[in-house]
Amino acid sequence: MALARAFADPVHDAQQTFRAVMNALARPGTLQPVAGLTGAPAPLSPVAAAVAVALADYETPLWLDGRLAAAPDVAAWLAFHTGARIGAAPSQAAFALVADAGILPDLAGFAQGTDVYPDRSTTLIVQVAELGPIASAAMRVRLAGPGISGHATLAVSCLPADIADRLAANHALFPRGVDLVLAGPEGVAALPRTTRVTLVEA
């Protein structure tokens, strides 16, 4: 495979993407724009690719879901652009890339961190087809917690029907638990472990 270039301006573009992810985690429910990497091999989405390249490095083991792992160009591209060790077990992964959000693995299977070192947990980068406050996706979730004034509503497609229950169990582990970064077509939103998530009835 001819490895396509990642960021046109590696330092500036990576910093901009990193800030977008940090802003999303600090303000859950907000959509933060991210310029995707169009050269990323399918089925890795351009926005998820940009987030992975901005966050991962040789010290951060990376796990790929079945759909991504089945595409060898994805692992080669990520290894080349990040230096990360690809194929880590979920419980050892610093970052996990999920292309098939509908069959999102059990969150408890990923690294949860500890009470002393909660940062030693997995951050999941989950690709979704639609994302935003007014997206046409069928699933809408209400978010409350740190970084949110009152509550926020986020529309997102592809997530499992029981995602609110899964996230409630994850929230109950605080300060342990995983954080989710949702990578949509135009940007990212986050569901950190500090956020309480409930489904909005249609």
C-alpha positions in Angstrom: 0.0 0.0 0.0 1.2 3.5 -0.8 0.9 5.2 2.5 -1.0 8.5 2.1 0.1 11.6 3.8 -1.7 12.5 7.1 -1.8 16.1 8.2 -0.7 18.7 5.7 0.8 20.8 8.5 1.7 18.0 11.1 2.3 20.3 14.1 -0.5 22.8 13.6 -3.1 20.4 12.4 -2.4 17.8 15.1 -2.6 20.6 17.8 -5.9 21.8 16.3 -7.4 18.3 16.4 -6.1 17.7 19.9 -7.7 20.9 21.1 -11.0 19.9 19.5 -11.0 16.6 21.4 -10.1 18.2 24.7 -12.9 20.8 24.2 -15.3 18.0 23.4 -14.3 16.2 26.6 -14.6 19.4 28.7 -18.0 20.3 27.2 -19.8 17.1 26.7 -22.6 17.2 24.1 -21.0 19.9 22.0 -19.9 19.2 18.4 -16.3 20.3 17.9 -15.2 20.6 14.2 -12.4 18.5 13.0 -10.9 18.4 9.5 -10.7 14.8 8.6 -7.9 13.0 6.8 -9.3 12.0 3.5 -6.3 9.8 2.7 -7.1 7.4 5.5 -7.9 3.9 4.2 -11.5 2.6 4.5 -13.3 1.7 6.7 -11.4 4.2 8.9 -13.3 7.4 8.7 -11.5 10.7 8.0 -12.4 12.3 11.3 -11.6 9.2 13.4 -8.2 9.0 11.5 -7.4 12.6 12.4 -8.2 12.0 16.1 -6.1 8.8 16.2 -3.1 10.5 14.6 -3.4 13.5 16.9 -3.7 11.4 20.1 -1.8 8.2 19.6 2.0 7.6 19.6 4.5 4.9 20.3 3.6 4.8 24.0 -0.1 4.3 23.5 -1.2 0.7 22.5 -4.1 0.8 20.0 -7.0 -1.7 19.7 -9.0 -2.1 16.5 -12.5 -3.5 16.3 -13.2 -6.5 14.0 -14.1 -4.4 11.0 -11.0 -2.3 11.2 -8.7 -5.2 12.0 -10.0 -7.0 8.9 -8.6 -4.3 6.7 -4.8 -4.6 6.8 -4.3 -1.2 5.2 -5.8 0.4 8.3 -3.2 -1.1 10.7 -0.3 -0.3 8.4 -1.5 3.3 8.0 -2.0 3.9 11.7 1.3 2.3 12.6 3.2 4.4 10.1 1.5 7.7 11.1 1.4 7.2 14.9 4.1 4.7 15.8 1.5 3.0 18.1 1.5 -0.7 18.7 -1.5 -2.0 16.9 -3.5 -5.0 18.1 -3.3 -4.6 21.9 -5.8 -6.4 24.0 -8.8 -4.2 24.9 -7.7 -4.3 28.6 -4.3 -3.0 27.7 -5.3 -0.4 25.1 -4.8 3.3 25.6 -7.0 4.0 22.6 -9.6 1.8 20.9 -11.0 2.5 17.4 -14.5 1.3 16.7 -15.9 1.4 13.2 -19.0 -0.6 13.8 -20.6 1.3 16.6 -23.8 -0.8 16.5 -21.9 -3.8 18.0 -19.8 -1.7 20.4 -17.9 -4.1 22.7 -18.6 -4.3 26.4 -17.0 -1.2 28.0 -16.0 -3.2 31.0 -13.5 -5.1 28.8 -11.4 -2.1 28.3 -8.8 -0.7 30.6 -10.7 1.1 33.5 -7.8 2.8 35.2 -7.5 2.8 39.0 -8.7 5.1 41.8 -5.1 6.4 42.0 -4.4 6.5 38.3 -7.8 7.0 36.5 -6.0 8.2 33.4 -4.7 4.6 32.8 -8.0 3.8 31.1 -9.0 3.4 27.4 -10.4 6.2 25.4 -12.7 4.8 22.7 -12.9 6.6 19.3 -16.2 5.5 17.9 -17.2 6.3 14.3 -20.9 7.3 13.8 -22.7 8.3 10.6 -24.6 11.2 12.2 -23.7 13.5 15.1 -24.9 16.8 16.4 -27.6 18.7 18.2 -30.0 18.6 15.3 -28.9 15.5 13.4 -31.7 13.5 11.9 -30.5 10.3 13.7 -33.2 8.4 15.6 -31.4 8.2 18.9 -31.2 11.3 21.1 -29.5 11.4 24.5 -29.7 13.9 27.3 -26.4 14.6 29.0 -25.8 16.1 32.5 -22.8 16.6 34.6 -19.5 18.6 34.7 -19.0 20.9 31.8 -22.7 21.1 31.0 -25.0 23.9 32.1 -28.3 22.2 33.1 -28.4 19.5 30.4 -27.4 19.1 26.8 -29.1 17.0 24.0 -27.1 15.1 21.4 -28.4 13.3 18.4 -26.3 10.4 17.2 -26.7 7.4 15.0 -25.4 3.8 15.1 -25.0 3.4 18.9 -26.5 0.3 20.5 -30.0 0.6 21.9 -28.7 -0.1 25.4 -26.0 2.5 25.3 -27.5 4.6 28.1 -27.5 1.6 30.5 -23.9 0.8 29.5 -22.8 4.4 30.1 -24.6 4.5 33.4 -22.6 1.5 34.6 -19.5 3.2 33.3 -20.4 6.4 35.2 -20.9 4.5 38.4 -17.2 3.4 38.3 -15.9 7.0 38.6 -13.1 7.9 38.9 -12.4 4.7 37.0 -14.1 4.0 33.7 -13.6 4.8 30.0 -14.3 7.9 27.9 -15.9 7.9 24.5 -15.1 10.2 21.6 -17.7 10.1 18.9 -16.3 10.8 15.5 -19.0 12.0 13.1 -18.7 13.2 9.5 -17.6 16.8 10.4 -16.3 16.7 14.0 -16.3 15.1 17.4 -18.4 15.0 20.5 -17.6 13.2 23.8 -19.3 11.1 26.4 -16.8 11.1 29.2 -17.2 8.9 32.3 -18.3 12.0 34.3 -21.4 12.5 32.2 -24.8 11.1 33.1 -26.6 9.9 29.9 -30.3 9.2 29.5 -32.3 8.4 26.4 -34.8 11.0 25.1 -38.1 9.3 24.3 -39.1 9.8 20.7 
